[in-house]
Amino acid sequence: MKGLIVAVAALLMASSGTAAAQQPAPLNAEAARSLSDFQNFGPHRAFVIGADGRATWQVGAGGADPGNAVNITLKRCEERGKPPCTLHVVNNYTVTGADWRAQVPARSADAPDIGRVRPEPYWSMRGPKLAAGLIVWSHGYRAGKDSTDSAPQAWIGRFTRMGYDLYRFDREWIVDWAGDATALSEAVRKAREMGYRRVVLAGQSAGAWVSLAALARGAPVDGVISIAAAHHGEVIKMRNDTTRARSEWQNVVGALKPGPRVVLVNFADDAYDVGGRMADARSAFAKSGLDAVVIDNPEGFKGHGAGNDMAFARKFGGCIESFIDKGTKQPPC
């Protein structure tokens, strides 16, 4: 895949060869290690090298394009007092000193929409025949706020580094939950027909719920990663009537059949959590035989958005990847 970072060695080359490219400072050993670490995290992201060979980088920046990530990273490098600062990588394109907007297309070549699922913008894809698989990110949702430019959670880079293509299931407005779940399930079937060997659904909040609901509808996936799933509003707004929300959760996890691997993550002090859901899931999975990892109230992480924290990606990214891709349960999962 043109533009994909395949190894740290790609940035040890002198330049990108374009006339506009700067001659970059060589990477020192620390910067090379930073580049390897950088590749574990998702878009939008940027990697910059200062005149002293040290790296500065940003991952998981929101926005319609990687511009925020680029600006943040260049500013940090300049504030460190070691200009000139050379931009090396934007998302998963090597740009080394060139104008990134001329080097990074808004849509990867040969990356069509798959039903209602679209390719991550400014992100290079391998395509169904060459990719290790497809991972589809579904964002959370808040009424009155457009979240379609929000970044995937940073740990998703674990999968893109393995060669998974990254697509998104964006919903500016949610008015038909069942229709969304059906559309996502249909997109998965189409992706299989296109030739993707593995398909993983992942999401946070409403995106986690729709991923599980698509699986319950029979979406032919290899795995689902559900981070702080939510279908109803905040518990405090339910006037203490959480019966319906709990019942719908039980119906969803009870409908999941063995085959795909599932990761469920729930955090303490989640304003959308009606309580008891992870116990419900464990009970349902024990009956069905579904292979799952349940991460319930991990120490040091609180609140509905705790999965957005880089610390969460560092602590749990590796074990989520290992379980979904290989079925291996390793600490701290």
N, C-alpha and C positions, 0 to 999 in steps of 0.2 A: 504494500500500500504506500503510494507516494506520500511523503511527508510524515509517515509514522515513525516515532522514535523506537528503534529496535534495540539499541544498546547505548551505554554511556559513551562508547567509542565514537558515536556519530558527532558528538560535540568536541572531540579532540582534534577534529580536522580544522584546517586553518580558516576557512570561510565557506559560505554557501555558493560562491562562484559568481554571484551576480555583480554587475558593475557598481551598484549602489552600496554593496556590503562594506562594512568597516572591517579592519583587521583586528580581531578580538584578542584580548589577553588570554594566554593559555589557562586552562583550568588547573587549579592546584588540587591536591588529593582531597581536601575537604569539600571543594566544589563538586568534584566527581561523585563523592558520596552523596552530596546534597541532590544531585541530578537523579541518582538512583532512587532516593527517597521521594523526590518530587513526582516520579512516575507512578507512585502508589495512590495518588490523589486525583480527584476529578476536576472537570472544567467549571467555570472558565479559569484558566491558569496561565502563568507566565514565569519565565526563568531568565534572570539577568546576571551577567558577570561584570564586576567592576575591574578597574585597571590593575588592582592587586590580585586578580584571579579568584576572588571570593564571590560566592553566589548569594543572590537575594531572590526570593520567589514568593508567589502568591497563588493559592488554589481556592476553588470553590467560590469565586466571585460571581455575583449576580449581574444581570444586564443582558441586553439583546445580543451583545457581541463581547469579545474578550477585552475590550478597551479599558474597562475598569481594572482588570487584573494587570494589564500592561502599565497603566498609569501609576497604580499603587506600587508596583515593583520597581519601576524606574525611579520614582520619588524616594523610596527607601534607600536605594543604592546611592543616589546623589546626596541624600542627607548624611550618609555614612562618610562622605567626603572623599570618595575614591573614583571620581569621573576620569575618563569617559565610561559610561555604563552601557554595555552592549547587550541588546535583547537577543537571546539565543533561541528560545522556544516559546511559542504561543499555542496553547492547547496541546495538540500532538503533532504540530508542524515545526520543523527546524527552519528558522528564518535568519539566523546568524547575521545580525547587523543590518539587514534589509528592512524596508518598510513592510511591516507585518500585514498591513491592509492589502498590499499588492501580492503577498505570498499566500495568504490564508483565505480561501474562498468561503463564502457564506454557507454553501452547501457542498459537501463532498461529491465528487463525480460518481455517477452511478449509484446514488443513494436515494431512491424514490421513497415517497410516503408509502407506508404499509397500512392500508385502511386509514384509520384515524391516528395512527402512530407515525411520527415524523422523526427524521434524523436529528441528532444534537447539532445545532448550528455551529459552524466554524470548527468542525471536528472531522478528521479524516477517517474514512471507513475502508474496510477490506472488501466488503460485499459478501453475500451469502455463501459463495463457493470457497472463499479463502479465510473467512473469519473463523475463530474458534467457536463463536456462538454470537448470540444477540442478547443484550440486556436492555430492558425497557424500564425507564425511570418514570414514575408517576408522582407528581408533586402534591403537597398538601394544598388545602383550599380554605380561604376565609371569605365570607360573603362581602361583596363590595370591593374586593382587592384582586387584581389580575396577577396571578402567580406564574404565568406562562414563561416569564423571563427569569424565574428563580433557578438557582444552581442545584444540580443533583447533590446529594450528600457526598462528602469528599471521599469516603471509603470506596465509592464505586470505581475509582481508579484502579483498584485491585483487579477488577475484571477487564477493564480496557487494556491494562498492561499485559494480560494474558492473551489479548487478541480478540476480545469481544467487541463487536460493533455496539455503539451506544445510541439508542433511540429514546424518544420521550412520548408520553401520553399526556398531552396538555389539554386542560379544560378550564377555560376562563370562567364559565358559569356552570354550576352543577344543578340541573333541574330534573334529571332523569338518571338516578343511581343505577337502576337495573339496565337501562340502555347503555350506559357507560361501560358497565361490566361486560355486557354482551359484545359491545364494539371492541373492547380490549381482547376478549377471547377470540373473536373473529380475526383480529389482526395477527394474533399468535398463529392461528391456523394458516393464514396466508404466508407468514414468514417461513413456516415449515415447508409450504409448497415451493417457495422461492429457493429453498436449499439450506437454510440455517440448521446446522446439526444440533445445536443446543439453544434453548431459549429460557431466559430467567426474567421474572418480573420482580421489580423492587419499587418500594415507595414509602412515603412518610404520611401519617395522618390519613386524610381522605385517599391519598394515593396508595397507602398500605392496604386500606380497606378494599379499594377497587381491585387491587392485585389479588387479594384473597378471594374476592367474589368472582373474579374471572376464573380462578382455579376451581372454585366450587361449581362453576358452569361447565367444567370439562376442558378448559384451555390446555392444550398439549404442551405443557412446560416441564422443564427439568427442575425448576426450583422457584420459590417465592421468598423474598426478604421483606418482612413487614415490620416497619419501625413506628411504634406508637400509633397503631391503627385507630381511626376515629370515623364514625359514621354520623353521630349526633353532635349537638352543640356541647358547650361546657356543662358539666354536671350541675353547677350552681343555678343554671338557667332552666334545668329540667324540673325545678320545684320538688326536688327529692323523689320524683317518679322516674326511677332508672330501670324499671321492669322491662319496658319495651327494648331499650338499648341493650340490656344484658341478654334478653331472649334472642335478639337478632344476631348478636355475637355468637351465642351458642349454636344457632342454626348454621352460621357460616363455617365455624370450625368443625361442626359435626358433619358437614357435607363434604369435607375434604377426604379424598381417597388415597390410599397408599400408592407410591410411585414417585412423585416429585418430592424433593426435600424442601422443608419449610423452616425458616428462621423467624421467630417472633421475638420482638424486643418491646419491653414495657418499662417505663420509668416511674420512680416515685414522684409524688406531687404533680402528677399530670392532671390538669384541670378537666380533661376530656375522658378520663378513665372512670368508669362506673364501679370498678372494683371486682375482684374475683375472676377476672377474665383469663389470667394465665392458668389458674387452677382448672377453669373450664376447658381450656385448650389441652392441658396435660391429660385430663380425664378422657376427652374425645379422642386424642391421639393414642392413648393406651388401648382404647376399644377398637379403633380402626387399624392400628399398626402403622400409621403414618410415621415416617422418619423425620424427626424434627429436633431443633434446638430452641429452647425457650430461655431467653435472657430476661429475667424478671427483677426489676429494681436494682440494677448494678450499682455498686458502691461508687459514689463520687459523681453520679449523673442524676439530675433532677429536672423535671419539667417536660412539657410536651415536645419541645424542640431540642432536647438534649442530644439527639442523634446528629444534629448539625455541628456539634462541637468537634474540632480537630482532634481533641483528646479521645473522643469516642472512636473516630476513624483509626487512630493509632493503636488503641487498645483492642478493638474488636474487628477491625478490617481483615486481618489475617485469618482469624478463626472463622469468620463468616465465609470468606472465599474458600477456605479449605473444606468446610462442610458442604457448601452448595456445589462446588466443582468436583470434589473427590469423595464426599461422604465421610470425611475424617473429622471426628470431634476432638478438638484440641483446646487447651486452656487459652483464654478464660471462658470460652463458650461452655 
